[in-house]
């Protein structure tokens, strides 16, 4: 399972290559979804690119770990149900950024809320009660 966690975390952040604004130290930790987008997609020549990509990787992996921990406990409420096999490497960060940008009202939401809502909407659970609770917002 640990390999699956690492693989999905890498999938979620792989492929980040360009952003309009430079990443600033004030964006760590990301307060908003907008900050998270900047961190996850720094420009190739951004002096903070390595730190930003590494932080994004850890942030995404943390969200996945929480969901996989919930999955391991019977009766625990899951916000998302990650697919098997995991999505192809490089396919998720662009999707997360596109998802967030398509929802401008969410850009100022807390970063962790954005990540979990993205995962919940992208990988909903088949359990109707969980899905109904999750969509309340």
DOVEX-128776 format. One record per atom (N, C-alpha, C): residue in three letters; chain; atom name; x negated, y, z negated. Coordinates in Angstrom, 3 decimals. Example, Ala and Ser with C-alpha at 12.3 -4.5 7.8 and 13.67 -1.06 7.14 Angstrom:
BEGIN
 code unit site       xx       yy       zz
  ALA    A    N  -13.190   -5.690   -7.800
  ALA    A   CA  -12.300   -4.500   -7.800
  ALA    A    C  -13.200   -3.300   -7.800
  SER    A    N  -12.850   -2.250   -7.080
  SER    A   CA  -13.670   -1.060   -7.140
  SER    A    C  -12.900    0.030   -7.870
END
This chain:
BEGIN
 code unit site       xx       yy       zz
  UNK    A    N   -0.814   -1.184    0.000
  UNK    A   CA    0.000    0.000    0.000
  UNK    A    C   -0.861    1.251    0.000
  UNK    A    N   -2.007    1.202   -0.675
  UNK    A   CA   -2.877    2.371   -0.737
  UNK    A    C   -3.343    2.781    0.657
  UNK    A    N   -3.611    1.802    1.529
  UNK    A   CA   -4.007    2.110    2.894
  UNK    A    C   -2.871    2.818    3.621
  UNK    A    N   -1.636    2.364    3.402
  UNK    A   CA   -0.486    3.005    4.042
  UNK    A    C   -0.342    4.441    3.574
  UNK    A    N   -0.577    4.685    2.282
  UNK    A   CA   -0.492    6.037    1.739
  UNK    A    C   -1.511    6.922    2.427
  UNK    A    N   -2.751    6.473    2.484
  UNK    A   CA   -3.807    7.267    3.113
  UNK    A    C   -3.519    7.501    4.583
  UNK    A    N   -3.051    6.472    5.263
  UNK    A   CA   -2.776    6.609    6.689
  UNK    A    C   -1.678    7.630    6.941
  UNK    A    N   -0.606    7.595    6.151
  UNK    A   CA    0.473    8.544    6.392
  UNK    A    C    0.060    9.953    6.022
  UNK    A    N   -0.699   10.112    4.957
  UNK    A   CA   -1.202   11.440    4.595
  UNK    A    C   -2.042   12.007    5.719
  UNK    A    N   -2.880   11.178    6.319
  UNK    A   CA   -3.712   11.622    7.437
  UNK    A    C   -2.851   11.961    8.641
  UNK    A    N   -1.808   11.170    8.880
  UNK    A   CA   -0.903   11.445    9.987
  UNK    A    C   -0.237   12.792    9.796
  UNK    A    N    0.169   13.087    8.571
  UNK    A   CA    0.890   14.329    8.312
  UNK    A    C    0.030   15.548    8.578
  UNK    A    N   -1.271   15.466    8.342
  UNK    A   CA   -2.100   16.651    8.518
  UNK    A    C   -2.966   16.620    9.769
  UNK    A    N   -3.095   15.495   10.418
  UNK    A   CA   -3.965   15.426   11.591
  UNK    A    C   -3.434   16.291   12.723
  UNK    A    N   -4.328   16.827   13.493
  UNK    A   CA   -3.935   17.574   14.674
  UNK    A    C   -3.761   19.061   14.464
  UNK    A    N   -3.986   19.565   13.282
  UNK    A   CA   -3.857   21.006   13.052
  UNK    A    C   -5.026   21.717   13.710
  UNK    A    N   -4.725   22.650   14.625
  UNK    A   CA   -5.821   23.278   15.347
  UNK    A    C   -5.733   24.781   15.487
  UNK    A    N   -4.554   25.375   15.424
  UNK    A   CA   -4.503   26.810   15.681
  UNK    A    C   -3.436   27.498   14.848
  UNK    A    N   -3.718   28.706   14.451
  UNK    A   CA   -2.754   29.539   13.734
  UNK    A    C   -3.041   30.985   14.068
  UNK    A    N   -2.062   31.845   13.850
  UNK    A   CA   -2.219   33.244   14.204
  UNK    A    C   -3.074   34.010   13.201
  UNK    A    N   -2.966   33.674   11.927
  UNK    A   CA   -3.652   34.441   10.883
  UNK    A    C   -4.741   33.608   10.228
  UNK    A    N   -5.775   34.294    9.755
  UNK    A   CA   -6.844   33.599    9.033
  UNK    A    C   -6.331   33.174    7.666
  UNK    A    N   -6.836   32.062    7.189
  UNK    A   CA   -6.482   31.564    5.866
  UNK    A    C   -7.255   32.376    4.836
  UNK    A    N   -6.564   32.779    3.773
  UNK    A   CA   -7.234   33.546    2.723
  UNK    A    C   -7.247   32.743    1.426
  UNK    A    N   -8.235   32.977    0.572
  UNK    A   CA   -8.289   32.271   -0.716
  UNK    A    C   -7.020   32.481   -1.548
  UNK    A    N   -6.332   33.594   -1.365
  UNK    A   CA   -5.107   33.867   -2.118
  UNK    A    C   -3.976   32.892   -1.776
  UNK    A    N   -4.101   32.182   -0.651
  UNK    A   CA   -3.063   31.232   -0.254
  UNK    A    C   -3.211   29.874   -0.936
  UNK    A    N   -4.262   29.690   -1.722
  UNK    A   CA   -4.505   28.429   -2.430
  UNK    A    C   -4.157   28.597   -3.891
  UNK    A    N   -3.325   27.793   -4.470
  UNK    A   CA   -2.443   26.840   -3.799
  UNK    A    C   -1.342   27.584   -3.046
  UNK    A    N   -0.781   26.940   -2.023
  UNK    A   CA    0.246   27.621   -1.239
  UNK    A    C    1.502   27.857   -2.074
  UNK    A    N    1.955   29.079   -2.082
  UNK    A   CA    3.168   29.413   -2.833
  UNK    A    C    4.414   29.163   -1.987
  UNK    A    N    4.298   29.392   -0.691
  UNK    A   CA    5.459   29.283    0.196
  UNK    A    C    5.178   28.333    1.351
  UNK    A    N    6.243   27.979    2.042
  UNK    A   CA    6.105   27.163    3.250
  UNK    A    C    5.233   27.898    4.263
  UNK    A    N    5.388   29.211    4.348
  UNK    A   CA    4.568   30.024    5.266
  UNK    A    C    3.079   29.851    4.941
  UNK    A    N    2.721   29.897    3.662
  UNK    A   CA    1.324   29.682    3.252
  UNK    A    C    0.859   28.283    3.647
  UNK    A    N    1.727   27.293    3.434
  UNK    A   CA    1.364   25.914    3.758
  UNK    A    C    1.118   25.753    5.252
  UNK    A    N    1.934   26.395    6.067
  UNK    A   CA    1.726   26.339    7.522
  UNK    A    C    0.354   26.921    7.873
  UNK    A    N    0.023   28.069    7.291
  UNK    A   CA   -1.282   28.681    7.569
  UNK    A    C   -2.429   27.761    7.147
  UNK    A    N   -2.285   27.135    6.001
  UNK    A   CA   -3.334   26.233    5.497
  UNK    A    C   -3.452   24.993    6.378
  UNK    A    N   -2.333   24.473    6.824
  UNK    A   CA   -2.347   23.237    7.612
  UNK    A    C   -2.727   23.440    9.081
  UNK    A    N   -2.757   24.680    9.534
  UNK    A   CA   -3.072   24.935   10.941
  UNK    A    C   -4.008   26.133   11.089
  UNK    A    N   -5.201   26.056   10.470
  UNK    A   CA   -6.130   27.186   10.599
  UNK    A    C   -6.737   27.237   12.004
  UNK    A    N   -7.176   28.419   12.399
  UNK    A   CA   -7.871   28.560   13.674
  UNK    A    C   -9.197   27.786   13.608
  UNK    A    N   -9.637   27.284   14.746
  UNK    A   CA  -10.878   26.507   14.793
  UNK    A    C  -12.074   27.283   14.268
  UNK    A    N  -12.059   28.605   14.446
  UNK    A   CA  -13.198   29.412   14.014
  UNK    A    C  -12.981   30.051   12.636
  UNK    A    N  -11.911   29.685   11.950
  UNK    A   CA  -11.639   30.221   10.613
  UNK    A    C  -12.705   29.701    9.648
  UNK    A    N  -13.389   30.586    8.911
  UNK    A   CA  -14.418   30.131    7.971
  UNK    A    C  -13.873   29.207    6.886
  UNK    A    N  -12.561   29.249    6.655
  UNK    A   CA  -11.960   28.392    5.630
  UNK    A    C  -11.301   27.153    6.222
  UNK    A    N  -11.572   26.867    7.504
  UNK    A   CA  -10.910   25.748    8.168
  UNK    A    C  -11.086   24.427    7.424
  UNK    A    N  -12.295   24.082    7.052
  UNK    A   CA  -12.533   22.799    6.391
  UNK    A    C  -11.787   22.724    5.065
  UNK    A    N  -11.877   23.764    4.263
  UNK    A   CA  -11.166   23.776    2.981
  UNK    A    C   -9.662   23.696    3.199
  UNK    A    N   -9.164   24.427    4.183
  UNK    A   CA   -7.725   24.440    4.443
  UNK    A    C   -7.228   23.061    4.881
  UNK    A    N   -7.913   22.451    5.825
  UNK    A   CA   -7.495   21.133    6.302
  UNK    A    C   -7.581   20.103    5.176
  UNK    A    N   -8.641   20.150    4.398
  UNK    A   CA   -8.761   19.214    3.278
  UNK    A    C   -7.650   19.431    2.256
  UNK    A    N   -7.327   20.682    1.971
  UNK    A   CA   -6.257   20.973    1.023
  UNK    A    C   -4.923   20.467    1.580
  UNK    A    N   -4.665   20.751    2.847
  UNK    A   CA   -3.431   20.301    3.486
  UNK    A    C   -3.309   18.783    3.393
  UNK    A    N   -4.405   18.102    3.660
  UNK    A   CA   -4.425   16.636    3.583
  UNK    A    C   -4.019   16.173    2.192
  UNK    A    N   -4.615   16.757    1.168
  UNK    A   CA   -4.290   16.380   -0.202
  UNK    A    C   -2.858   16.716   -0.571
  UNK    A    N   -2.374   17.857   -0.125
  UNK    A   CA   -1.008   18.291   -0.405
  UNK    A    C   -0.015   17.294    0.192
  UNK    A    N   -0.218   16.965    1.460
  UNK    A   CA    0.676   16.026    2.138
  UNK    A    C    0.599   14.648    1.503
  UNK    A    N   -0.603   14.205    1.184
  UNK    A   CA   -0.762   12.897    0.573
  UNK    A    C   -0.086   12.843   -0.789
  UNK    A    N   -0.147   13.940   -1.528
  UNK    A   CA    0.519   13.994   -2.823
  UNK    A    C    2.025   13.806   -2.685
  UNK    A    N    2.621   14.457   -1.700
  UNK    A   CA    4.063   14.311   -1.474
  UNK    A    C    4.409   12.868   -1.113
  UNK    A    N    3.588   12.257   -0.278
  UNK    A   CA    3.823   10.874    0.122
  UNK    A    C    3.660    9.941   -1.076
  UNK    A    N    2.664   10.186   -1.916
  UNK    A   CA    2.464    9.361   -3.113
  UNK    A    C    3.670    9.407   -4.038
  UNK    A    N    4.249   10.581   -4.217
  UNK    A   CA    5.443   10.707   -5.060
  UNK    A    C    6.569    9.850   -4.491
  UNK    A    N    6.790    9.929   -3.203
  UNK    A   CA    7.865    9.148   -2.590
  UNK    A    C    7.589    7.643   -2.675
  UNK    A    N    6.346    7.245   -2.487
  UNK    A   CA    6.037    5.830   -2.574
  UNK    A    C    6.123    5.330   -4.016
  UNK    A    N    5.826    6.175   -4.983
  UNK    A   CA    6.000    5.801   -6.389
  UNK    A    C    7.486    5.615   -6.692
  UNK    A    N    8.323    6.507   -6.162
  UNK    A   CA    9.770    6.362   -6.347
  UNK    A    C   10.278    5.078   -5.710
  UNK    A    N    9.745    4.750   -4.544
  UNK    A   CA   10.145    3.548   -3.821
  UNK    A    C    9.857    2.292   -4.641
  UNK    A    N    8.796    2.326   -5.418
  UNK    A   CA    8.381    1.161   -6.206
  UNK    A    C    9.256    0.940   -7.440
  UNK    A    N   10.039    1.929   -7.840
  UNK    A   CA   10.885    1.811   -9.030
  UNK    A    C   12.345    1.642   -8.623
  UNK    A    N   12.912    0.503   -8.985
  UNK    A   CA   14.317    0.248   -8.665
  UNK    A    C   15.193    1.278   -9.355
  UNK    A    N   16.125    1.824   -8.623
  UNK    A   CA   17.061    2.794   -9.169
  UNK    A    C   16.552    4.228   -9.139
  UNK    A    N   15.297    4.441   -8.806
  UNK    A   CA   14.768    5.804   -8.726
  UNK    A    C   15.314    6.482   -7.472
  UNK    A    N   15.617    7.735   -7.591
  UNK    A   CA   16.146    8.489   -6.451
  UNK    A    C   15.018    8.810   -5.478
  UNK    A    N   15.180    8.386   -4.247
  UNK    A   CA   14.207    8.680   -3.200
  UNK    A    C   14.725    9.811   -2.329
  UNK    A    N   13.871   10.766   -2.047
  UNK    A   CA   14.243   11.850   -1.148
  UNK    A    C   14.074   11.445    0.307
  UNK    A    N   13.111   10.568    0.568
  UNK    A   CA   12.865   10.116    1.934
  UNK    A    C   12.447    8.661    1.899
  UNK    A    N   12.579    8.019    3.048
  UNK    A   CA   12.164    6.628    3.192
  UNK    A    C   11.224    6.567    4.391
  UNK    A    N    9.962    6.440    4.099
  UNK    A   CA    8.951    6.463    5.158
  UNK    A    C    9.046    5.206    6.012
  UNK    A    N    8.864    5.360    7.313
  UNK    A   CA    9.021    4.229    8.221
  UNK    A    C    7.827    3.284    8.190
  UNK    A    N    8.082    2.064    8.592
  UNK    A   CA    7.038    1.078    8.851
  UNK    A    C    7.234    0.643   10.287
  UNK    A    N    6.248    0.697   11.114
  UNK    A   CA    4.913    1.234   10.851
  UNK    A    C    4.964    2.757   10.728
  UNK    A    N    3.919    3.299   10.145
  UNK    A   CA    3.805    4.746    9.958
  UNK    A    C    3.677    5.439   11.324
  UNK    A    N    4.077    6.713   11.421
  UNK    A   CA    3.957    7.447   12.689
  UNK    A    C    2.506    7.501   13.177
  UNK    A    N    2.355    7.695   14.456
  UNK    A   CA    1.022    7.740   15.067
  UNK    A    C    0.211    8.905   14.512
  UNK    A    N   -1.076    8.685   14.370
  UNK    A   CA   -1.981    9.719   13.881
  UNK    A    C   -1.866   10.972   14.741
  UNK    A    N   -1.761   12.107   14.073
  UNK    A   CA   -1.682   13.381   14.777
  UNK    A    C   -0.278   13.820   15.125
  UNK    A    N    0.716   13.015   14.800
  UNK    A   CA    2.071   13.343   15.233
  UNK    A    C    2.868   14.182   14.242
  UNK    A    N    2.459   14.283   13.003
  UNK    A   CA    3.308   14.898   11.989
  UNK    A    C    3.071   16.378   11.716
  UNK    A    N    1.857   16.853   11.707
  UNK    A   CA    1.651   18.250   11.312
  UNK    A    C    2.332   19.206   12.267
  UNK    A    N    2.235   18.942   13.537
  UNK    A   CA    2.926   19.779   14.515
  UNK    A    C    4.430   19.734   14.309
  UNK    A    N    4.955   18.571   13.969
  UNK    A   CA    6.388   18.434   13.716
  UNK    A    C    6.797   19.211   12.466
  UNK    A    N    5.977   19.125   11.421
  UNK    A   CA    6.284   19.877   10.198
  UNK    A    C    6.301   21.380   10.489
  UNK    A    N    5.296   21.861   11.193
  UNK    A   CA    5.205   23.286   11.509
  UNK    A    C    6.391   23.717   12.378
  UNK    A    N    6.724   22.917   13.386
  UNK    A   CA    7.871   23.242   14.246
  UNK    A    C    9.163   23.235   13.435
  UNK    A    N    9.310   22.243   12.557
  UNK    A   CA   10.492   22.160   11.695
  UNK    A    C   10.611   23.422   10.849
  UNK    A    N    9.529   23.812   10.214
  UNK    A   CA    9.548   24.991    9.334
  UNK    A    C    9.826   26.268   10.127
  UNK    A    N    9.175   26.426   11.261
  UNK    A   CA    9.375   27.639   12.064
  UNK    A    C   10.784   27.729   12.643
  UNK    A    N   11.437   26.580   12.826
  UNK    A   CA   12.812   26.572   13.323
  UNK    A    C   13.813   26.930   12.223
  UNK    A    N   13.321   27.029   10.996
  UNK    A   CA   14.154   27.365    9.840
  UNK    A    C   13.554   28.572    9.122
  UNK    A    N   13.600   29.751    9.727
  UNK    A   CA   12.950   30.919    9.137
  UNK    A    C   13.392   31.215    7.706
  UNK    A    N   14.601   30.840    7.346
  UNK    A   CA   15.059   31.063    5.972
  UNK    A    C   14.272   30.222    4.980
  UNK    A    N   13.631   29.169    5.435
  UNK    A   CA   12.848   28.284    4.560
  UNK    A    C   11.393   28.741    4.406
  UNK    A    N   10.917   29.644    5.243
  UNK    A   CA    9.501   30.023    5.221
  UNK    A    C    9.053   30.615    3.892
  UNK    A    N    9.960   31.208    3.151
  UNK    A   CA    9.604   31.771    1.854
  UNK    A    C    9.994   30.871    0.684
  UNK    A    N   10.482   29.663    0.991
  UNK    A   CA   10.752   28.667   -0.055
  UNK    A    C    9.432   28.181   -0.631
  UNK    A    N    9.444   27.612   -1.839
  UNK    A   CA    8.220   27.022   -2.380
  UNK    A    C    7.654   25.963   -1.425
  UNK    A    N    6.354   25.923   -1.310
  UNK    A   CA    5.689   25.013   -0.360
  UNK    A    C    6.080   23.556   -0.599
  UNK    A    N    6.093   23.131   -1.854
  UNK    A   CA    6.397   21.723   -2.125
  UNK    A    C    7.834   21.397   -1.751
  UNK    A    N    8.758   22.347   -1.952
  UNK    A   CA   10.137   22.120   -1.529
  UNK    A    C   10.191   21.902   -0.019
  UNK    A    N    9.472   22.738    0.724
  UNK    A   CA    9.451   22.594    2.176
  UNK    A    C    8.944   21.230    2.613
  UNK    A    N    7.878   20.760    1.981
  UNK    A   CA    7.313   19.459    2.345
  UNK    A    C    8.308   18.339    2.070
  UNK    A    N    8.931   18.358    0.884
  UNK    A   CA    9.874   17.298    0.549
  UNK    A    C   11.146   17.385    1.398
  UNK    A    N   11.622   18.573    1.681
  UNK    A   CA   12.811   18.706    2.522
  UNK    A    C   12.511   18.230    3.938
  UNK    A    N   11.320   18.568    4.447
  UNK    A   CA   10.921   18.066    5.773
  UNK    A    C   10.936   16.537    5.789
  UNK    A    N   10.295   15.927    4.790
  UNK    A   CA   10.250   14.466    4.749
  UNK    A    C   11.656   13.876    4.641
  UNK    A    N   12.511   14.488    3.814
  UNK    A   CA   13.880   13.985    3.630
  UNK    A    C   14.695   14.081    4.909
  UNK    A    N   14.548   15.184    5.635
  UNK    A   CA   15.306   15.341    6.881
  UNK    A    C   14.742   14.496    8.013
  UNK    A    N   13.441   14.310    8.012
  UNK    A   CA   12.796   13.552    9.082
  UNK    A    C   12.898   12.051    8.868
  UNK    A    N   12.819   11.627    7.615
  UNK    A   CA   12.852   10.204    7.268
  UNK    A    C   13.909    9.937    6.207
  UNK    A    N   15.198   10.135    6.566
  UNK    A   CA   16.253    9.932    5.580
  UNK    A    C   16.371    8.457    5.187
  UNK    A    N   16.827    8.244    3.982
  UNK    A   CA   17.061    6.882    3.495
  UNK    A    C   18.401    6.386    4.020
  UNK    A    N   18.500    5.084    4.146
  UNK    A   CA   19.730    4.481    4.637
  UNK    A    C   20.807    4.427    3.560
  UNK    A    N   20.447    4.729    2.309
  UNK    A   CA   21.398    4.660    1.204
  UNK    A    C   22.320    5.881    1.239
  UNK    A    N   23.611    5.705    1.491
  UNK    A   CA   24.526    6.846    1.614
  UNK    A    C   24.559    7.752    0.375
  UNK    A    N   24.499    7.188   -0.812
  UNK    A   CA   24.571    8.017   -2.026
  UNK    A    C   23.355    8.938   -2.112
  UNK    A    N   22.190    8.420   -1.800
  UNK    A   CA   20.976    9.233   -1.849
  UNK    A    C   21.021   10.306   -0.779
  UNK    A    N   21.427    9.910    0.432
  UNK    A   CA   21.490   10.868    1.528
  UNK    A    C   22.472   11.989    1.209
  UNK    A    N   23.614   11.666    0.606
  UNK    A   CA   24.600   12.669    0.253
  UNK    A    C   24.087   13.633   -0.798
  UNK    A    N   23.352   13.123   -1.789
  UNK    A   CA   22.799   13.977   -2.836
  UNK    A    C   21.745   14.914   -2.252
  UNK    A    N   20.925   14.395   -1.355
  UNK    A   CA   19.816   15.140   -0.811
  UNK    A    C   20.296   16.302    0.056
  UNK    A    N   21.392   16.168    0.734
  UNK    A   CA   21.851   17.182    1.669
  UNK    A    C   22.691   18.274    1.009
  UNK    A    N   22.762   18.288   -0.290
  UNK    A   CA   23.615   19.234   -1.008
  UNK    A    C   23.232   20.687   -0.762
  UNK    A    N   21.957   20.982   -0.503
  UNK    A   CA   21.528   22.378   -0.340
  UNK    A    C   22.030   23.020    0.902
END
